[in-house]
Amino acid sequence: QVQLVESGGGLVQAGGSLRLSCPASGRTFSSYIMGWFRQAPGKEREFVAGINWSASTLYADSVKGRFTISRDNVKNTVYLQMNSLKPEDTATYYCAADRGPLGLTVFSRGAALDAWGQGTLVTVSS
């Protein structure tokens, strides 16, 4: 079972940037689909971005062109580079992983994934 620990959240002004990191334990990291979800206060959790073992990516429409997901299979880490941040990006961001034969589209539904991190808070001030 892979374990995930997010870091990199914080307070930033609108238009600014943050980079989230999620190192994972486990020797089969490269075979996992990895991704980021977020949950704002009073709202449901939503998909942000995902990346599979061949580095194909999928993004939510709300972050396309602003956020970039990447992975380093040597460091067992997935990253989320967030640029041009908006107040509506304020949320707790969660890293997730799944070893199953899911495609990115199924992964993006966030159901029954193998592992979740504890979350890191991102606050964007206007």
Disulfide bonds with the S-S distance in Angstrom:
Cys22-Cys95 2.24
